[in-house]
Amino acid sequence: MTMIGLEIHCQLTNLNSKLFCPCKANYRGFKINENICPICMGLPGSLPRLNQEAVKKSNNNCNGTKLFNSGKNCVL
């Protein structure tokens, strides 16, 4: 049996913050490197905080399109 794996990326445009930091997710209207913080830049000692709303919406998108990994829910 042949199995083909796909890696799919999507942009969740209606979130208030980025995936791993509290900066605004809407980058429109900002100059280059204006909407960043130490977490965005990956500075030593900065700890990311996962955006739970993004995880919920991503999982809903996967379940809505019936994407599964070996019979389990989507892998984020």
N, C-alpha and C positions, 0 to 999 in steps of 0.2 A: 504494500500500500504506500502510495506517495503522499507525503504531507508537505504543504507549502506554508511557511510562516510569513506573516505580513506585519510590518511595524507601521502603525498609523499615528499621525500627530494631528491634533486639533487645537484650535485657539478658542478658549471660552471667553467670549467678548463681553459678557455682562457681569463679570465679577468686579467687586470693589477693590480687591488687593491682589498682588501677584501670588504665585504659588508658594513661595517660601519666605516672604517678608511682607510687612504691612504697607509697602509703597503702593500707590495707585496703579491699577492694572491698565488703565486707559493712558497710553503714552502719547496720544494725539494732543497737540497744543504745547508740548514740552520741547525744549531744545535738547540736543544730544547730551546724554549723561547728566541731565538735570533731575530726572525722576529716579534717583538711586539712593541707596543707603549702604552702610557697611556690610549688611547681609547680602545685598545684591552683588556687591563687589567681591564677596568671598574673603573678606579680611580675616586674619587669624583672630580667634576668640569670639567671632560673631556666630551665634547659633541660629540656624534657620527655624522658622515656625511654619508648619504645614497649614495651608489654608483648607480647613475642613469642608467649606462650601464647594471648593474646586474638586475635591475628592468625591463628594456626593454627586455633583453634576457629571463628572467624568464616568462614574460608575453607572449612573442612569443612562448616559449615552450608550455605553457598552451594552447594557442589558436591553435597551430599546432596539438596538440593531442586532441583537442576538449574537454578539461576539463572545466566544468562549475559548478557554484554554484547557483542553483535555477534560471537558465537562464541568469545569469550575468557572467562577465568575472571571471577569476581565482582569488581566494583569495590568496594574497601573504603572 
